Each structure stands twice: as structure tokens, then as C-alpha cells.
Amino acid sequence: MKGTPPGLAKAVALYAGQTVALLTQHGKERVIAPVLEPALGCRVERVAGYDTDLLGTFTRDIPRAGTQLEAARTKALLSMELAGLPLGLASEGSFGPDPFTGMLGWNVEMLIWVDAERELEVVGVAQGSAVFSHVLTADWGAVSSFAGRSAFPEHHLVVRPGGRDDTRIRKGIASWTELEAAFAGALEQSASGQVFVETDVRAHANPTRMENIRLAAEDLAKRLCSLCPACDTPGFWIMGRVAGLPCGECGEATRGTRAEVLGCLKCAHRLTRDRTERQYADAVFCDYCNP
């Protein structure tokens, strides 16, 4: 660890050589372990023996109980129980319309680290555009066009007859031959004469989502390597923001972020840190220049 800043070296030493349990059946360890292991010196151990689909599915046949964070916490605690370890790790994703136009798919990934000995939870987050859409049609040409727009076959598809809630589901479709056969079979079964085709957003079936999980792991690693200056607890991170970034035209305070408030997850220590990447706000965000 020669040349490593003292604070970072101290953070890495907290989990060096320890094993953290990860409950997943969709290959998430492939992108999580290469990030966390070198950053923390830990070992990520995949835990098997539990069907995580029982906690909720993206195809809606099993609804998810609770919030996204609660679902991730449940998985992490289960992984610790199954592995008999004091450290647990789990991820949970959500999908919906993008926050800008409301017209494109959007993915939010949460990756939770549970430390039973320190009674600590640290959460890494990443979000971005997603391959997440659907089509209801009786026309193979429309399905073929949809598949092309959905980066198929790298991103897998789900087919069901009738509509979005039909329980006759075929998941993980990953070839054109398989897709055409699944569409034809669903069309024969459909009472409405239409077939519902959607993207499969399970992690192993959706490379775009898998990349967001990797980015969430990077965010988590940064948080775990940031220790509270007062008590050395990991996860000393941004808890709030201070407005007042001056306008670049008139110098008046705007609603732009001037500083960030960092806080500890265990003690009351707080630190206000000025943002340095931007010294002035664009006049378009100034209530004086652009009322």
C-alpha cells in the first residue's frame, strides 16, 4: 500500500482480508467483486441456496414488498444469515421513465453494504438510461423492429400472450430463432390476438443494467473509503447541499449549489465543503438576471 494516502490506507485496513456475502443468482458478482475487492482488500463471496425471485420479479408475477432499499437490505441480511458472516452485500434495481422527458427508460441501482459489527449500512447508488420498453402487437415485423431498438439479442426479451400481466411468461429469450418461435407460440395462445413483448431487465440479461450495477459498486467503494474525521466510521458522505452559487453576470446568489454538507452515519460530525468545479452559475439560473 506504498504511496496510498494515510486516510485511504486506514479505510482499506478496516475490511482488508474480510469476506462479504453477496446473495445473487443473476451474475452480479462479475461486476461487483472486481470493484470492491481491490478497493477494500476484501473478498466478495457469492451466496447460493436462495431464490431471490421470491422477493419480487420485474415481470410482475411476484410483487416486490417494500421499497427498493428495503428489498436490498432484506437480501443482504439473508446473505449474512446463509453464509454466517457479519458483512453482507446486495443490490436492487428499479425501472421507470426518465426524469427529464418521461419518454425513455431509466434505471436506478442501489447497492447496500451491511456491517453487523459496526451496526452500519452504507448505500452506493447509480442511475442512468436503460434498455427498458415493451410492445403489444400481433405483427412479427413490429416485434422485429422492437427487438432491434432494444439491442437484442445482447439484451434479452420476455414474451407473453395477451398482455402485460398474463402469467404465461417466457423469459430470457436470447436469439432470433427463439424469439420468432416464442412469438408464434404466444400468438396461438392469445385470446386477444396480440402478444406482449418486453425487455428482460434481470441483471444477467441486460448489459446496460449490469453496467449501472458496476457504477453503483464504484460509488459504494468511494463511500466506504471515506471515513469520518471524528470517529473513523466509513460512509462519511454528502448529506445536504448549500445554495448560493454566485451568478456569473451580476454576482447575486442563485439557487445553484455553493457547498456540500458531509456527515457521519454514526456520530453528529458534519463538515461543509465548498464546491470548486464551478465558481459561478449561468445567468439563466439567476432570479435577478432571469426573473
N, C-alpha and C positions, 0 to 999 in steps of 0.2 A: 504494500500500500504506500510505497515511497512516493512522495510528491503530492499525496492526497491532502487537501485542506484539513486542519485539525477537527473542525466541526463535522465535516462529512465522514472522516475516519471514525469518529465517535459514533455517528449514526449507523454506519455499516456494522460496527462491532456489536451493536445491540442484537442483531439477528444472524450474525455470522455463524455458520455451521448448524443452524436450526432448520428443522423441517416444517413446512407449512402444508396443510392438507387442502387440496383443491377437488371439490366434487363436480365432475363434469362427465357427460357421455358424448359430447359433441366436439371433442378435439381442441378445446380452448387452451389446454396446456401447451400446445405447439407455439402459441404466440405470447403467452403469459410468462412461462418459465424463462425464455431467453432474455426477457427484460428484467425480471425481478431477481433472478439468481446472481448475475454479475453485479447488479446494483447494491444488493443487500448481503451477498455472501451466503444466502440461504439455499435450501433445496425445496423445490416445489414438487410435491408428491400427489399424483393423480389418485383419487379415491374412487373405486368402483363399488358395485353392490347396491346401488340405489337408483331407481328410475326417476330422474329429475323431471320428466314429463308429468309425473304425478302432481307436481307443484304448479302446473299450468302449461298450456301449449299455445303457440302463436296461431295455430289453426282453429283455436276456439273450442275444440271438443272438450278440453278441460280448462275451465277458467282459472286465472291466477288469483289467489286470495291475497288481499292486502296490496300495499304499494310496491313499486319496483324495488325500493331499498329494503323493505321488509322481506320480500322474496329472496333477495341476495343474502340477507342476514340468515334466513332460515337455512339456505343451502350451506353457508359457511359453518354454522353450528352443527349441522348434520355431518359435514365432512370431519369436523373435530371429534364428534362422538364416534363415528365409524372408524377413524384412524387412531383414536386415543391420543390425540395431540392437543397442546394448548394454543396452537396457531391454526387459524382457518382462513380460507380464501374462496370467494365465489363471485361470479358475475351474473348480472341480469340485464337484459336489454328491453327497450320499448321502441315502438314504431308509431309514426303518425305523420301528418302533413308538416311540411317545413314551416318554420316560424316567420318567414319573410313573405312568401307569396301564398302559402297554403295549398299549392298545387303539386308540389313534388314530395317524394318520400323523405323522411327524416328519421334518423336512428340515434337514440341516447343510450350509452352504455355506462353502467355502474359496476365497479369492481371493489368489493369490500374486503378489508383485512381485519380479522378479529383476533385480538391478543387477550386471552383469558387471564393470564398472569398480571397484566397491567390494567385489566378491565378497560380496554381501549378498542375503539373502532375507528379506522381510517378509510375513507372512501375516495377512490380515484374515478374521474368522470371524463368521458369523451363523447362528442356528438358531431354529426355531420350528415351529408346527403346519403340516401340509402336507395338500394335497388329494392323497391317495395311498392308493388302495384298489383292490379288484377284486371281481368276482363271476363265478361259474361257474354257468351256468343254461341251460335250454332254453326259458325263458319270456320273451317280449318284455316283458311287464309288469314282471318283475323287473329287466330291463335298463333300462327306462324309469325305474323308481324309483331305481336305482343312479345313473343319469345325473343325475337331479335332485339327489341328495345330493352329487354330485361337482361341482357348479357348472358343469355342461355347459350350453351349448357354449363358454362362455368358457375353461374348462379342457377341452382336447381329450381324446379317448379312443382306445384301441387295442383292436382286436378280432382274435381268432384262434380257429380251430376246435379243439375237443378239450380243450386245457388250456394251462397257463401256459408250456410250453416248445415248443409247436407252432411250427414255423418259418414257417408261412404267416401272415404278420403284415400287418395293415393299420393303419398309424399315422396320426396327425394328423386324426382324424375330428372335424369341427367344425360339423356341422349335424344336425338330427334326421332329415332325409331320408337323408343319407349314413349315419347310424348304423343306421337301420332296414334299409337295403339291405345294409350290411356284416354285420349280424346274420343276416339271411336267407341270405346267401351262405355265411357261416361254418357255419350250421346244416346246410346241404346238404352241406358238405364234411366235417362232423364224424362220425367213426366212433363216438364215444361218445354222440352225440345232444345234446351240450352245447357251449356257446360260452363262451370266456373273455374277459371284458371288463375292462380296467384303465385307470386314468388314465394319460395321456401326460405324463410328467414332464420332457420336454425343455423348456428354458427358454422358448422362444417359444410353447410350447403350454400353459404352466402359469403363469398370472399370480401365483399365490401364491409359487411358487419364484422368479420374477423379482424379486419384492419382497425376498425374502431375499438375493438376489444384490446388490441395491441396498444393503441394510443391511450386507452384508459389505464393500462398497466404502466405506461410511462408516467402518466400523471400520478398514479399511486406511488410509484418509486420515488418521485420528487418529494411528495408529501412525507413519506416515511423517512426520508433522508434529511428532512428539515426538523430540527429539534428545538424545543422551547428553550430560550436562553436562561429561563429561571429554574426549570425543573427537569430538563432533558427529555421531556416526553415527545415522541415522534408525532408528526402531523401538525406542526406549527405552521399555519397557513392562513390564507386570506379569509377573513370573516365579514368584512364590510368594506365600503368604499366611501371616500370623502369627495364631494363635488366641489367645484370652484376653479376648474382649469381656466386660466385667463384667455379671453378672446384675442386672436392674432391681429385683429383690426383695431379694436378700441381698448383692449386691456381689461374690460369688465369681466367679472366672474361668470362663468357659464355653468351649465349642469354637467359638463364633462368631468371625468374623474381626475382629481388632482393628486390624490394619495390613496393608499390601501391600508386597511387595518388588519394586521396579522394577530392571530390569537391562539392560545393553547387550548387543547381539548380537555385538560385536566385541572390546571390552575387558572388564576384570574389574570395572568400576564397578557398584556396587549402591547402592540408596537405599531405606530403609524409610520409608514414608509412612503415618501414621495415617489411618484412615478417619473421616470426620467426619459422614457422613449418619446414623449411628446411634451413640449413646453407650452404650446398654445393650441387652442381649439379653433376649428374653422368657423368663420363668421356666420355660416349658415345655421350653426347651433347656438348662436348668441341671441338672447331675448332683446338686447338693446339694438344690435345691428339688423336683426331679422325678427322683429316683433310678430 
